[in-house]
Amino acid sequence: DHPKHGQDLLTYVFAGMSLWSLLASVVSGFALSSLGARAMYILVAAFALPALVASWTTEETKKSAAEIRSGRDKIFRQKEFFTLACVMCGASMML
């Protein structure tokens, strides 16, 4: 409701995405021409492995039905956000 470091986290995430995207653009042509297409799948899988391990080992707390209902009600009360999310979902599906 009142994130203290929300803007800092957002800046950190988008800076990381931009940096890694730039690095991928620079390296991808060289790696593809020198390693080949099949080796690129292995390279990408190696970088995805930490995310998979984290998702398998992180335990999620179970919420009660009342907590789930409360969270959904909070989302549905934000009409503009909910409408934008539906429009973006539909646009992505059409693409």
Contacts in CASP RR format, 6 or more apart in sequence:
PFRMAT RR
TARGET T0000
AUTHOR 0000-0000-0000
METHOD contacts of the structure
MODEL  1
DHPKHGQDLLTYVFAGMSLWSLLASVVSGFALSSLGARAMYILVAAFALP
ALVASWTTEETKKSAAEIRSGRDKIFRQKEFFTLACVMCGASMML
3 9 0 8 1.000
31 40 0 8 1.000
31 43 0 8 1.000
32 40 0 8 1.000
35 43 0 8 1.000
75 81 0 8 1.000
75 82 0 8 1.000
76 82 0 8 1.000
END
